[in-house]
Amino acid sequence: MSRIHFAAIEGFEAIDAVFADFLERLSGRPLAAELAAAAALVSRAVREGHSCCRLELWAGQQLGEGENRLTLPGLDGWLAVLRRPEFRPLVAEPTAPLMLDEAGRLYLRRYYDCEKRIAGEILRKLDRSVPPPELPAGALAGLLPYFAAAADRLWVDHQQLAVYTAMSNSFSIISGGPGTGKTTVVAALLALELERNPELAVALAAPTGKAQARLAESLASGVGRLNVSDTVKSRLLSLPSSTLHRLLGIDPRGNCRHDRRNPLPWDLVVVDECSMVPLLLMGKLLDALRPECRLVLLGDKDQLASVEAGAVLSDLCDAAELNALRPDAAEAFRRQTGWRVASADARPLSGAVAELTENHRFATAVHIGEFSRAIKELRPEDAPQLAGRIARCDAPDFLTRDIPTGEIEARLKELLRIPVYNEFAMNDLRRLAESGEETNIEHAFGILNSFRLLGAMRSGKRGVEALNAAMMKLLGHHGLHSPGVPLLVTRNDPRTELYNGDIGLVVADPSAPGAVRVRFPNRARSFIPAELPEHEAVYAMTVHKSQGSGFRNVLFVLPDEPGPLLTRELLYTAVTRAEERVELWGSEEVITAALQNRTVRQSGLADRLCES
């Protein structure tokens, strides 16, 4: 086989070719074409969000065309080349930059090591015996007014089961879509834990500032309904919450203040929006926990996976039987509630993963609930039928329009006049921000939390950059730092304690005519624009960036053509950002293509859990 120029082939980038060249320099001899191709492919795989490259998916395929063409070998022959003794320093030894596992998955070494560490740490936590809590009969049902008792409900209340699952394990996962009550479960769980142990040290965290704030706000709003003492309620309201980067003390170089040598002091850590957590960050979190620290992960396994490599939450859920308990915990749960649940211990995480399926948010937004559930449960052959239903929907809570690209700006202009927050419309943002008055600034943030434009990608005529430019023009802004412009922080900055995902608003500075400040919700300090880390306008944001957020009204502008980034998970995530109303601008053809395109991340994490 002869070497080819990978950077000239569609799907590859210069960095993939550079990595193959790096391996050749490291080996000190010409690199076999089979190994060079494998190196370029694993580099590409990580760029595309996979933690490894499954070589069988590429075996026998042709890369490139014309003179710059390579036909990859069959899998057995390819693996035999990679396992030659002369390539061990590159592919097999502990210091090798690559790792080929027994299943034929090729890794960059750090991702292989991280998968092994994550699997090992989780299994060690599960091995730490946590006896099922013996609660007084009916204690769970009596915790909240809407927690049912077995006498009033034939089927198991999965919220109560989720609470019990987390209390019965040192490591647990609670998965569920928006509105299924994940934060209600957390409030109930923490209330019971703090009643049993008032000195328990608890920390809350999430991947982004917005997600962390929503977790803290949701927890605070539910405390009053808990049937617990005022002392416990006070403790719940005072629990510290932070982003994962703040929790771990990650500096701009990626180094962590907290790790195995300097672990976090907490007894229990709860992390929300874990579908957004990439493989390497999850590895850093587990490295920083003491062996006796319990960990509860919350998220929606059906949402978009993280932007960076890995699909940790989905992989972990795949390694469990959902809504089952260990046999001893299942019997204790029956004694406590009267409900029988499946007992299972055949799979590594069985008994540690609960899934919430009953939606409490979309009682009035019935079409949002119906379509989000249908997208999640869709069979491939039913995609065209569901796409047709979505494309023709014209309901108070769900509207789809096939808006041509040339009409987008005119249609946006119409929407800007429609009230979205009390009597205020998007058109009022600039006026409210220019006043500099506290009440008006609160109204402005209310508008921003009530309506958001979403795009599937950044570039293109229907992408986020074009949508933001249109909004800036329609609202009369002549610069990024004009009063009324919402700003999205895009880089973590421990100095200002502003982190990727934080959203602020440019407002007039009443103490200095002509000057502006940038305000962030729930922060006493404001900033001059020059103090901010990297940032951009955020009238519109990508669906990826919207994870961890929710808005009363969402407008999702789809591309005018199908593409690899437009997936079922992206459509599901966009629809479920809306709490009351969602509007889609796109064709039935594009919606069909999205529903037929599933995100499948290549990973070995589920298998590592079985191996360890």
Secondary structure, 3 states (H helix, E strand, C coil): CCCCCHHHCCCCCHHHHHHHHHHHHHHCCCCCHHHHHHHHHHHHHHHCCCCCEEHHHCCCCEEEECCEEEECCCHHHHHHHHCCHHHHHHHCCCCCCEEECCCCEEEEHHHHHHHHHHHHHHHHHHHCCCCCCCCCCCCCCCCCCCCCCHHHCCCCCHHHHHHHHHHCCCEEEEEECCCCCHHHHHHHHHHHHHHHCCCCCEEEEECCHHHHHHHHHHHHHHHCCCCCCHHHHHHHHCCCEEEHHHHHCECCCCCECCCCCCCCCCCEEEECCHHHCCHHHHHHHHHCCCCCCEEEEEECCCCCCCCCCCCHHHHHHHCCCCCEECHHHHHHHHHHHCCCCEECCCCCCCCCEEEECCCCCCCCCHHHHHHHHHHHCCCHHHHHHHHHHHHCCEECCEEEECCCHHHHHHHHHHHCCCEEECCEEHHHHHHHHHHCCHHHHHHHHHHHHHEEEEECCCCCCCCHHHHHHHHHHHCCCCCCCCCCCEEEECCCECCCCECCCCEEEEEECCCCCCCEEEECCCCCCCECHHHCCCEEECCEEEHHHHCCCCEEEEEEECCCCCCCCCCHHHHHHHHCCEEEEEEEECCHHHHHHHHHCCCCCCCCHHHHHHHC
